[in-house]
């Protein structure tokens, strides 16, 4: 099992906000919403666009380029099943 890695403090991200974090060569998007703090792959799976820069609405984030929507809690793509 891998070791825990500190990505920052909760004070770094306001509720309803996101932050991009680089770790071991990977880009991660850290989201802080009412339901908790969640980490997703940092780039939209369709285009190499930073999801942390997307529009957050409740438990969903919308890719800023093609408007693909993702569930922040599960990571599931909600708008395009091919992604």
Secondary structure, DSSP 8 states (H G I E B T S, - for coil): ---------GGGS-TTEEEEEEETTEEEEEEEETTEEEEEESB-SSSS-BGGGSEEETTEEE-TTT--EEETTT--BSS-TT-
